[in-house]
Amino acid sequence: MRRVAGIDVGGTFTDLLLTETEGGRVTVRLAKVPTSAANQALGVVQAIEAAGASPADLDLIIHGTTATTNAVLERKVAKVGLITTDGFRDILELGRRTRPAAYGMIGTFDPLIPRELRREVPERLNAHGEVVIPLDEAAVARETKALIEAGCEAIVVHFLHAYANPAHEKRAGEIVRSLWPNPYVTLGHELLSEFREYERGTTASVNAAVQPILDRYVQRLQADLSAKGFAHDLLVMNGNGGTVPASVVALEAAKTVMSGPASGVMAAAATLAQSGLTNAITYDMGGTSTDVALIHGGVPEVSAELTIAYGLPIHLPMVDVRTVGAGGGSIASVNKAGMLQVGPHSAGSEPGPIGFGRGGTKPTITDANLVLGRLDPERLTAVNAKVSMEAIRQAFARDIADPLGMSVEEAAAAVIRLGNVHMSGAVRMVSLSKGYDPRDFVLFAFGGAGPLHAVALARELGIPEVLVPARPGLTNALGCLVADLRQDRVNTVNKPLDQVDMAEVHRLMAAQGQSALETVEKEKAEIEEIVVMHGADMQFRGQTHLIRVPLASADVSREAIQAAFEAAYFKRFQVRLPEIRAVLVNLVTSVIGRRKSFPLSALIDGAARAATAEEAVIGTRQLYADGAWHEAKVYSRDRLPIGGSVSGPAAIQQIDATTIIEPGTVATVDAIGNLRVKV
């Protein structure tokens, strides 16, 4: 028997899916335990034990973590020093002339590395990689010692134009490593060999700031697992939707930022592949925010222009996830202009929505769902003290309905509608803004609250079908289980395409592929197939934004690159610019090690299913929709038979989510247990 565990550590819960494969038969165990904030490794071990297993039983663990993301967002990072080119230590603070508050001269920005820890040394290369000022090696040693004395735990070496010629960074790295007391040394070009000093510098800074945190966490986790008898491989999710061996993950720690949202997108891609679908917009709604992404042709969209917080762009290939501050805990209020407002402030988990009985007093989206009968107050999890529906209605009357001259039901419906508008804006950002029509996609809804709003959101956007997976609340853990190994490499060329040396292009892409392949092949036992993909970031001369263009092979011709770029540009902007020269900015290579496919049908328990959909009805309740109350049937998701249909209005409940089937829509259970809702 082979046992593999996919474990996702979230801010509130640690989720686990454990598969046992023997003789072609696959069984699944599930677990959901509270996350141990002080030591996330403890929650991982507890989740394994809650599933009735021991670490000693497992052959492989694939792990998604929020450790690095939360560390950056909360600024609980290591003390980092920087050595850079003389005269350029303020690049990380000057940035791109943006402001924390777009309208007004207010707001502050604290760079990840304070100014007194940003040190300069004499050296200079020009944009062609030619030496203008030689590296002052004595200055490098002097500033390194000063940063050690200042108590820095990690260090970044970031020189001007190192992407064109890394010789100075490499030599400075040798000097720093000979003096530095630990391995936490980041050279900018090693992590990202790309032009734009600001973005390359912030990416390296984020890497250095979270490297000690991730390294300590992984070592602690491996020690805890080993103490329980685990003696096999541990893989960690990256933000690009792939996994890397734990032994090397800390070297490029910045790549694990956004690994949580990425794992959900990978689960969606695997589900689509087994459902006969290729195009989807993923929609993950949680307690504080909503994450959306796009999958086209079965492949998640990847971007290298993520900004995790103001002033902290990370230019590494990651699944292109857009986040909006609309979640179940988003607070509804009437602003000073007398208009309804939903978010961006959230009640969070403490005190949480009013209905959770933890002291919350302000109406939220979750409370609106309770008022309208969309959620069953008797089935809420993590409720500290029971709160009456009358108390929730009174809060809506006080804060929203009375000031706006509405009934309580109208106020709650308006809160949900406005929340849906915010979320539909994020969907448009990943689809329409990139030239994709949402009507050509299905809406893949998951997370604790996603299935509640999915059908209404699809109507708002004209999306014809909603897909709710078998375990929407455990989708991120499933993503860990199905994720492939993946490595991305980027190098800057930044020349007009008609002036590029194509021999150098072919050499760079071949070298990128070889470098990525060496890392992926460290987990040969897990790989069934290796796929190499090439691409280019391009723009017309004089433009700022880049377009990622897929390339057929490493030895692609100049004419093929030009044709691919013109086609991609026209698809996105519906305009041709033949009179302007195309610029080849970056070359991108991705190597993917495909792991063994996981049969998603193993997630459903056939023995628990009824013979007909009517036999899965567990009651009725009043549901407010389309401006009126309706008598809605309530179904048990686990009891619905394969092929069974449910007509709206209805509520379909399961332990990890509730799906609302709006009036006029029909849901059907497909062959692998997904709910397919025709809108």
NORVENNOR-V30880 format. One record per backbone hydrogen bond with DSSP energy under -1.0 kcal/mol. NH is the residue of the N-H (numbers start at 1). CO is the residue of the C=O. Records with the same first field share a line. If there is no record, write none. Layout:
BEGIN
NH: CO / CO
END
This chain:
BEGIN
2: 21
4: 19
5: 60
6: 17
7: 62
8: 15
9: 64
10: 13
14: 33
15: 8
16: 31
17: 6
18: 29
19: 4
20: 27
21: 2
22: 25
25: 22
27: 20
29: 18
31: 16
33: 14
35: 12
37: 35
42: 39
44: 40
45: 41
46: 42
47: 43
48: 44
49: 45
50: 46
51: 47
52: 49
53: 48
57: 54
58: 55
59: 3
60: 3
61: 233
62: 5
63: 235
64: 7
70: 66
71: 67
72: 68
73: 69
74: 70
76: 71
77: 75
78: 209
81: 154
82: 117
83: 156
84: 119
86: 121
88: 85
91: 88
94: 90
95: 91
97: 94
117: 114
118: 115
119: 82
121: 84
124: 133
126: 130
129: 126
132: 124
133: 124
136: 122
137: 135
140: 136
141: 137
142: 138
143: 139
144: 140
145: 141
146: 142
147: 143
148: 144
149: 145
150: 146
151: 148
152: 147
153: 79
154: 79
155: 184
156: 81
157: 186
158: 83
162: 159
165: 161
170: 166
171: 167
172: 168
173: 169
174: 170
175: 171
176: 172
177: 173
178: 174
179: 176
180: 176
185: 183
186: 155
188: 157
191: 187
192: 188
194: 192
200: 196
201: 197
202: 198
203: 199
204: 200
205: 201
206: 202
207: 203
208: 204
209: 205
210: 206
211: 207
214: 210
215: 211
216: 212
217: 213
218: 214
219: 215
220: 216
221: 217
222: 218
223: 219
224: 220
225: 221
226: 222
227: 223
229: 226
230: 225
235: 61
236: 244
237: 63
238: 242
239: 255
241: 238
243: 484
244: 236
246: 234
248: 245
251: 248
253: 250
255: 252
256: 253
257: 254
259: 256
262: 258
263: 259
264: 260
265: 261
266: 262
267: 263
268: 264
269: 265
270: 266
271: 267
272: 268
273: 269
274: 270
275: 272
277: 272
280: 295
281: 442
282: 293
283: 444
284: 291
285: 446
286: 289
290: 324
291: 284
292: 322
293: 282
295: 280
296: 299
298: 278
299: 296
301: 294
303: 318
306: 314
308: 312
312: 309
314: 306
316: 314
318: 303
319: 239
320: 301
321: 319
322: 292
324: 290
326: 324
328: 286
329: 287
330: 327
331: 345
332: 363
333: 341
335: 339
338: 335
341: 333
343: 331
347: 329
352: 347
356: 353
357: 354
365: 330
366: 328
368: 364
369: 365
370: 366
371: 367
372: 368
373: 370
374: 369
375: 369
379: 376
384: 356
392: 388
393: 389
394: 390
395: 391
396: 392
397: 393
398: 394
399: 395
400: 396
401: 396
402: 397
404: 400
406: 401
411: 407
412: 408
413: 409
414: 410
415: 411
416: 412
417: 413
418: 414
419: 415
420: 416
421: 417
422: 418
423: 419
424: 420
425: 421
426: 422
427: 423
428: 424
429: 425
430: 426
433: 428
434: 431
435: 432
436: 431
440: 437
441: 438
442: 279
443: 465
444: 281
445: 467
446: 283
447: 472
449: 285
453: 449
454: 450
457: 453
458: 454
459: 455
460: 456
461: 457
462: 458
463: 458
466: 677
467: 443
468: 675
474: 471
478: 474
479: 475
480: 476
481: 477
482: 478
483: 479
485: 593
486: 243
487: 591
489: 589
491: 587
492: 193
493: 585
494: 585
495: 584
497: 582
499: 496
505: 501
506: 502
507: 503
508: 504
509: 505
510: 506
511: 507
512: 508
513: 509
514: 510
515: 511
516: 512
517: 513
518: 514
519: 515
520: 516
521: 517
522: 519
523: 520
524: 521
526: 523
527: 524
528: 594
529: 594
531: 592
533: 590
535: 588
536: 549
537: 586
538: 547
539: 583
541: 581
543: 540
547: 538
549: 536
551: 534
556: 553
561: 557
562: 558
563: 559
564: 560
565: 561
566: 562
567: 563
568: 564
569: 565
570: 566
571: 567
572: 568
573: 569
574: 570
580: 577
583: 539
584: 495
585: 537
586: 537
587: 491
588: 535
589: 489
590: 533
591: 487
592: 531
593: 485
594: 529
602: 599
603: 600
604: 601
608: 605
609: 606
610: 639
616: 613
617: 614
618: 634
621: 632
623: 630
624: 372
625: 628
628: 625
630: 623
632: 621
634: 619
635: 651
636: 616
637: 653
643: 669
644: 641
646: 667
648: 665
650: 661
651: 633
652: 659
653: 635
654: 657
659: 652
660: 451
661: 650
665: 662
666: 678
667: 646
668: 676
669: 644
670: 674
673: 670
675: 468
676: 668
677: 466
678: 666
679: 464
END
